[in-house]
Amino acid sequence: MIRRFLANRFVRNSAALQIGALFNSLGGLVSILLLAFLLGSKLQGEYYTAVAMYAGLALIVSVGILQGTVTQVAAAVARGLDEKVTAWLAFSMKASLLLGLLLPVIAWFVLPPLGRLIVELSGGSFQTGSDGLSPVDLAWYLSFSPLLEVPKQTVTAALQGTRRMKSLAQLENGQEVVRVYAVSLGALITFSPLGPIVGLMVGSTIGSIISLAIYTSARADDGYNLPTLRQIFAARGRAPLLKGLPLCLRIGVLRNIDSFCFNVFPQLVVRAFASPQWVTYFAASHRIMNAPLTLMQGVSRTALPALSELRGLNDMGMFRRQWLRVTLISGGIISSGILIALPLIPYFARMGFPADYHEPISQLTKILAVGFIPFSFCVAIDSFFIVTNRIKVLMTIGLLGLPIIVGASIVLSLIDPTTGAAWGYTLARLLPLACFVYIAMYFRKHRGERLQSVTNDKSTGEEVPEQVQ
């Protein structure tokens, strides 16, 4: 039984990405520890503020290109539509380049008023290093990062869509090593947030270079015969922008709500109502608690193409069983890991961080654990809604929950500026549990049926997954 379990392709792919995600998570912890000693809590907090401002702005143009491409590549592979695989990878390249060009322009106009709003709410001013650059300036520099990552985005979509998870993990681990080194070296050289920001951009550039080498190597394995980079570039004229962007936009709204609630808004709220030091404490606590949760990335990123293949084969029964298996096993493992690690966090904080970090990290991690544990069972929720073409339902749930999360975070921060955002974050982690009610109703209603999201290819008359026509 164990041998059969380990021989399962989904398990092997998930394990490869989980090991890679764990490595990346450790890299993030190392980065936080080094910056804590090189910059101190104030300047480190302004560094995270700049990253959060950039990330929030990037959500405007991040329309789910990667996730949309992965679903279409996986479905096309399942049906043997080689030309469609090439066309969708060309779409990823073309759309990423187009939207990457827009981001610096948008950032030029949006970041200054956002910075003024944060400063007015905080009643102070941004802390700057010896270079005199504020988080607004640094966030604008980061807005050029998507342009540097266009090759990596395309290669990532190809590797994930064809389930080459070992190659994908190698790519991400290689970039993470470069990122940690470049960010730490930048801080050591400048002793200001500018150095780590430049380090992030260096990591993006080298990550794209690594991705091209890994893609060339991955084409030679025994998996699906990927198109050459030249073929992808040549197909740019056939890239389905008008067809793909609406699909990606629907997926992107889901990702944007998720990223806004979990990665952007809490840090900006802390900076607006507390201080840059507490931004650092929250970021460190979030990174520590997110270490077990990053294991979900390996499962969720494997689940999306795997379930998309079942969609291409119209197998509802197998789809339901696979989804339940992923949800229960991964949730049980990850939640158990969090419960085991939680009592050890204060000891880790005392050993690894400067003295002023100890008590805030111990306090914030306990609050965050309330939301992280149940959320560990939500690993495959997005994949379910994407594959069953019920994205609008998830969008509705997310949009209804967004004002609740934002309003609660602000009110809680007014009550307690230091921990209010953490309690708001915990609430955001609990809201996705409402999706299980809809999923249970869906499986009950469609028991024994084929997956519904299929249509006919007008040129061949054959039935193919929606959008892959």
C-alpha positions as a printed Julia matrix, in Angstrom:
469×3 Matrix{Float64}:
   0.0    0.0     0.0
   2.78   2.41    0.93
   4.64   1.6    -2.29
   1.49   2.23   -4.33
   0.9    5.49   -2.48
   4.43   6.72   -3.16
   4.18   5.64   -6.79
   1.14   7.86   -7.32
   2.04  10.71   -9.69
   0.05  13.28   -7.71
   1.84  12.31   -4.49
   5.27  12.47   -6.14
   4.56  15.85   -7.74
   3.14  17.26   -4.5
   6.15  15.98   -2.55
   8.57  17.66   -4.96
   6.81  21.0    -4.62
   6.36  20.63   -0.87
  10.07  20.05   -0.36
  10.74  23.05   -2.59
   8.19  25.16   -0.71
   9.76  24.2     2.6
  13.16  25.23    1.27
  11.72  28.57    0.1
  10.05  29.1     3.45
  13.33  28.51    5.26
  14.94  30.99    2.88
  12.34  33.56    3.86
  13.02  32.99    7.54
  16.76  33.35    7.0
  16.14  36.59    5.15
  14.02  38.01    7.97
  16.61  37.04   10.57
  19.48  38.63    8.66
  17.54  41.83    7.98
  16.58  42.06   11.65
  20.25  42.43   12.59
  21.35  44.44    9.53
  18.5   46.99    9.4
  16.8   46.9    12.8
  13.04  46.76   13.33
  12.3   50.32   12.11
  14.0   50.2     8.72
  13.02  46.57    8.25
   9.43  47.63    8.81
   9.69  50.3     6.11
  11.18  47.71    3.76
   8.12  45.49    4.28
   5.89  48.53    3.88
   7.43  49.21    0.46
   6.99  45.56   -0.55
   3.36  45.61    0.61
   2.64  48.83   -1.31
   4.13  47.34   -4.47
   2.27  44.06   -3.97
  -1.02  45.86   -3.49
  -0.49  47.8    -6.69
   0.6   44.68   -8.59
  -2.8   43.16   -7.82
  -4.3   45.72  -10.21
  -2.56  44.17  -13.2
  -2.11  40.63  -11.88
  -5.15  39.17  -13.61
  -4.49  35.5   -12.98
  -2.37  34.96  -16.1
  -0.36  32.14  -14.56
  -3.31  30.23  -13.09
  -5.44  30.69  -16.2
  -2.64  29.47  -18.45
  -1.98  26.44  -16.24
  -5.61  25.29  -16.41
  -5.71  25.61  -20.2
  -2.31  23.97  -20.78
  -3.23  21.03  -18.52
  -6.6   20.55  -20.24
  -5.01  20.8   -23.7
  -2.35  18.24  -22.73
  -5.07  15.84  -21.57
  -6.72  16.11  -25.02
  -3.48  16.01  -27.0
  -3.96  19.52  -28.45
  -0.3   20.41  -28.98
  -0.94  23.61  -30.91
  -3.17  24.89  -28.13
  -0.43  24.28  -25.56
   1.95  26.41  -27.61
  -0.69  29.11  -28.15
  -1.5   29.36  -24.45
   2.17  29.59  -23.47
   2.56  32.36  -26.05
  -0.47  34.0   -24.46
   1.25  33.9   -21.06
   4.38  35.53  -22.48
   2.48  38.22  -24.39
   0.0   39.1   -21.64
   2.7   39.2   -18.93
   4.79  41.56  -21.04
   1.85  43.83  -21.8
   0.67  44.1   -18.23
   4.25  44.42  -16.93
   4.69  47.52  -19.09
   1.6   49.09  -17.56
   2.57  48.64  -13.9
   5.35  51.27  -13.6
   3.1   53.85  -15.27
   0.23  53.1   -12.91
   2.62  53.07   -9.94
   3.87  56.57  -10.79
   0.4   58.01  -10.21
  -1.01  55.73   -7.51
   1.84  55.25   -5.02
   2.3   58.89   -3.86
  -1.32  59.39   -2.68
  -1.27  55.93   -1.07
   1.88  56.89    0.82
   0.35  60.18    1.96
  -2.74  58.33    3.25
  -0.62  55.93    5.31
   1.43  58.78    6.79
  -1.68  60.8     7.67
  -3.32  57.84    9.41
  -0.16  57.06   11.36
   0.31  60.67   12.41
   4.04  60.51   11.7
   6.31  60.08    8.72
   8.16  57.36    6.86
  11.54  56.36    8.26
  14.26  56.63    5.62
  17.8   55.31    5.46
  20.93  57.26    4.62
  19.84  57.38    0.96
  16.71  59.37    1.89
  14.37  57.09   -0.1
  10.87  56.5     1.27
   8.8   53.32    0.88
   6.95  55.08   -1.95
  10.18  55.43   -3.95
  11.2   51.86   -3.24
   7.81  50.47   -4.21
   8.06  52.26   -7.56
  11.43  50.64   -8.22
   9.84  47.25   -7.52
   7.08  47.94  -10.06
   9.58  47.03  -12.8
   9.94  43.48  -11.39
   7.12  41.91  -13.48
   8.96  42.88  -16.65
  12.04  41.07  -15.39
   9.97  37.97  -14.63
   8.19  37.49  -17.97
  10.35  34.49  -19.01
   9.99  32.9   -15.59
   6.2   33.31  -15.65
   5.94  31.56  -19.02
   8.25  28.71  -18.01
   6.41  28.29  -14.7
   3.09  27.94  -16.53
   4.6   25.31  -18.86
   6.17  23.26  -16.06
   3.13  23.39  -13.79
   0.64  22.78  -16.6
   2.51  19.65  -17.72
   3.14  18.6   -14.1
   6.93  18.78  -14.22
   7.0   19.62  -10.53
  10.59  18.58   -9.87
  11.83  21.04  -12.49
   9.49  23.7   -11.12
  10.82  23.18   -7.6
  14.4   23.44   -8.89
  13.57  26.72  -10.59
  11.97  28.26   -7.52
  14.64  27.0    -5.14
  17.38  28.37   -7.37
  15.75  31.78   -7.47
  15.19  31.71   -3.7
  18.88  31.08   -3.02
  19.77  34.05   -5.23
  17.09  36.21   -3.63
  18.2   35.56   -0.05
  21.83  36.18   -0.95
  21.1   39.34   -2.96
  18.7   40.81   -0.37
  21.11  40.17    2.5
  24.1   41.47    0.56
  22.17  44.58   -0.41
  21.31  45.28    3.23
  24.93  44.7     4.26
  26.18  47.19    1.64
  23.64  49.98    2.15
  22.3   49.39    5.71
  19.03  50.77    4.32
  15.91  49.31    2.65
  17.28  50.24   -0.79
  19.77  47.36   -0.76
  17.19  44.61   -0.18
  14.89  46.15   -2.81
  17.66  46.0    -5.4
  18.34  42.45   -4.22
  14.74  41.48   -4.96
  15.05  42.81   -8.49
  18.35  40.99   -9.0
  16.65  37.81   -7.84
  13.85  38.34  -10.39
  16.35  38.81  -13.21
  18.46  35.77  -12.38
  15.32  33.73  -11.79
  14.3   34.34  -15.4
  17.73  33.31  -16.63
  17.56  30.1   -14.56
  14.06  29.38  -15.88
  15.22  29.36  -19.5
  17.97  26.85  -18.72
  15.6   24.61  -16.75
  12.98  24.73  -19.5
  15.5   23.57  -22.08
  16.49  20.7   -19.81
  12.88  19.78  -18.97
  12.02  19.35  -22.65
  14.42  16.39  -22.8
  12.67  14.31  -20.12
  10.08  11.61  -20.68
   7.08  13.83  -20.01
   4.84  15.68  -22.42
   6.79  17.03  -25.41
   6.92  20.75  -24.68
   7.29  23.24  -27.54
  10.63  24.99  -27.99
  11.07  28.56  -26.82
  11.33  29.57  -30.47
   7.98  27.94  -31.21
   6.35  29.76  -28.31
   7.74  33.1   -29.48
   6.65  32.39  -33.07
   3.09  31.7   -31.84
   2.71  35.14  -30.26
   0.46  36.24  -33.13
  -1.91  33.36  -32.34
  -1.88  34.03  -28.59
  -5.57  34.18  -27.56
  -5.53  37.5   -25.69
  -9.21  38.29  -26.2
 -10.19  34.76  -25.14
  -7.66  34.32  -22.37
  -7.79  37.62  -20.51
 -11.48  37.33  -19.48
 -10.82  33.82  -18.13
  -7.67  34.97  -16.34
  -9.45  38.06  -15.04
 -12.04  35.9   -13.3
  -9.3   33.78  -11.76
  -7.24  36.89  -11.02
 -10.01  38.46   -8.97
  -9.96  35.41   -6.71
  -6.19  35.57   -6.33
  -6.26  39.31   -5.79
  -8.8   39.07   -2.98
  -6.75  36.32   -1.39
  -3.44  38.17   -1.71
  -4.94  41.47   -0.58
  -6.44  40.0     2.59
  -3.46  37.81    3.51
  -0.3   39.5     2.19
  -0.94  43.21    1.65
  -3.69  44.78    3.71
  -2.59  43.6     7.2
   0.91  45.11    6.88
  -0.45  48.4     5.52
  -2.99  48.58    8.36
  -0.28  47.93   10.94
   1.88  50.68    9.43
  -1.06  53.12    9.35
  -2.22  52.54   12.94
   0.89  51.33   14.78
   4.55  51.78   13.8
   7.16  50.39   11.39
   8.47  48.17   14.18
   5.12  46.38   14.44
   5.09  45.89   10.67
   8.32  43.97   11.16
   6.94  41.96   14.07
   3.82  41.06   12.1
   5.85  40.12    9.0
   8.15  37.9    11.08
   5.22  36.22   12.84
   3.41  35.71    9.56
   6.5   34.17    7.99
   6.95  31.79   10.91
   3.32  30.68   10.91
   3.28  30.46    7.14
   6.15  27.95    7.11
   3.87  24.89    7.62
   1.23  26.48    5.38
   3.65  26.78    2.47
   3.42  23.02    2.22
  -0.09  23.68    0.89
   1.43  25.32   -2.17
   2.9   22.05   -3.34
  -0.48  20.33   -3.04
  -2.59  23.16   -4.47
  -0.31  23.77   -7.44
  -0.31  20.06   -8.23
  -4.07  19.83   -7.67
  -4.88  22.49  -10.28
  -3.36  20.74  -13.32
  -4.27  17.28  -12.0
  -7.93  18.19  -11.53
  -7.89  20.07  -14.84
  -6.87  16.84  -16.56
  -9.86  15.1   -14.98
 -11.98  17.93  -16.28
 -10.6   17.27  -19.75
 -11.59  13.61  -19.32
 -15.0   14.56  -17.83
 -14.6   12.17  -14.87
 -16.79  13.61  -12.08
 -16.45  10.64   -9.72
 -12.66  10.62   -9.84
 -12.64  14.41   -9.57
 -14.7   14.3    -6.35
 -12.6   11.55   -4.78
  -9.33  13.25   -5.69
 -10.52  16.59   -4.31
 -11.65  15.08   -1.0
  -8.42  13.12   -0.66
  -6.29  16.22   -1.21
  -8.37  18.3     1.22
  -8.45  15.86    4.13
  -4.92  14.46    3.97
  -3.12  17.76    3.41
  -5.26  19.61    5.96
  -4.66  16.97    8.62
  -0.91  16.93    8.09
  -0.46  20.7     8.01
  -2.74  21.48   10.97
  -0.93  18.85   13.04
   2.39  20.46   12.13
   1.15  23.86   13.28
  -0.06  22.5    16.62
   3.26  20.79   17.22
   5.33  23.85   16.26
   3.29  26.47   18.15
   4.76  25.84   21.67
   8.29  25.98   20.21
   7.95  29.42   18.59
   8.85  31.48   21.71
  12.11  29.52   22.05
  12.88  30.04   18.37
  12.22  33.78   18.71
  14.55  34.11   21.67
  17.33  32.21   19.91
  17.09  33.87   16.49
  15.83  37.45   16.85
  16.96  40.6    18.67
  15.42  41.16   22.1
  12.68  43.59   21.03
  11.19  40.94   18.69
  10.63  38.23   21.31
   7.38  39.18   23.05
   5.56  40.59   19.97
   6.31  37.44   17.93
   5.1   35.14   20.72
   1.9   37.16   21.05
   1.12  37.5    17.34
   1.79  33.88   16.39
  -0.77  32.67   18.93
  -3.39  34.96   17.39
  -2.56  33.92   13.84
  -2.73  30.2    14.72
  -6.48  30.52   15.36
  -6.97  31.15   11.64
  -4.1   29.13   10.2
  -5.2   25.75   11.6
  -8.69  25.55   10.01
  -7.43  27.24    6.83
  -5.03  24.36    6.26
  -8.03  22.36    4.99
  -8.72  24.92    2.25
  -5.82  23.78    0.06
  -7.92  22.78   -2.97
 -10.83  25.22   -2.76
  -9.59  27.46   -5.59
  -8.87  24.44   -7.77
 -12.43  23.18   -7.3
 -14.04  26.43   -8.41
 -11.65  26.93  -11.33
 -12.0   23.41  -12.7
 -15.79  23.26  -12.34
 -16.12  26.68  -13.98
 -17.82  28.12  -10.88
 -15.42  31.02  -10.52
 -18.26  33.52  -10.29
 -19.54  31.8    -7.15
 -16.16  32.06   -5.45
 -15.86  35.66   -6.62
 -19.22  36.43   -5.02
 -18.2   34.81   -1.74
 -14.89  36.69   -1.78
 -16.43  40.04   -2.65
 -19.06  39.68    0.06
 -16.38  38.81    2.6
 -13.91  41.53    1.57
 -15.7   44.52    3.2
 -16.23  42.45    6.34
 -12.51  41.7     6.56
 -11.43  45.26    5.78
 -13.93  46.83    8.16
 -13.15  44.42   10.98
  -9.39  44.91   10.58
  -9.72  48.68   10.78
 -12.05  48.59   13.79
  -9.87  46.07   15.6
  -6.76  48.17   14.84
  -8.45  51.23   16.3
  -9.12  49.23   19.46
  -5.61  47.76   19.61
  -3.17  49.15   17.0
  -0.56  46.48   17.66
  -2.65  43.28   17.42
  -5.84  44.4    15.67
  -4.55  43.61   12.18
  -3.54  40.11   13.34
  -7.09  39.44   14.54
  -8.4   40.79   11.22
  -6.05  38.46    9.4
  -7.34  35.54   11.45
 -10.91  36.42   10.47
  -9.85  36.45    6.8
  -8.42  32.94    7.19
 -11.74  31.67    8.62
 -14.09  33.06    5.95
 -13.09  30.57    3.17
 -14.61  27.8     5.29
 -18.0   29.0     4.02
 -17.04  27.61    0.6
 -17.33  24.04    1.92
 -21.1   24.44    2.16
 -21.38  25.22   -1.55
 -18.93  22.46   -2.51
 -20.91  19.84   -0.56
 -24.13  20.96   -2.28
 -22.44  20.84   -5.69
 -21.16  17.29   -5.28
 -24.55  16.14   -4.02
 -26.4   17.74   -6.92
 -24.04  16.47   -9.63
 -23.36  13.0    -8.25
 -22.92  10.54  -11.11
 -22.76  13.24  -13.78
 -19.91  14.21  -16.09
 -18.12  17.51  -15.56
 -20.22  20.19  -17.18
 -17.68  22.75  -18.4
 -17.15  21.34  -21.9
 -18.03  22.57  -25.36
 -17.5   21.53  -28.98
 -14.51  22.36  -31.12
 -16.09  23.83  -34.25
 -13.16  22.86  -36.44
 -13.07  19.18  -35.49
 -16.45  18.55  -33.9
 -14.82  16.95  -30.88
 -15.67  17.78  -27.3
 -12.91  19.73  -25.53
 -12.69  21.67  -22.26
 -14.09  25.18  -22.3
 -11.63  27.87  -23.49
  -9.32  25.22  -25.02
 -10.9   25.34  -28.45
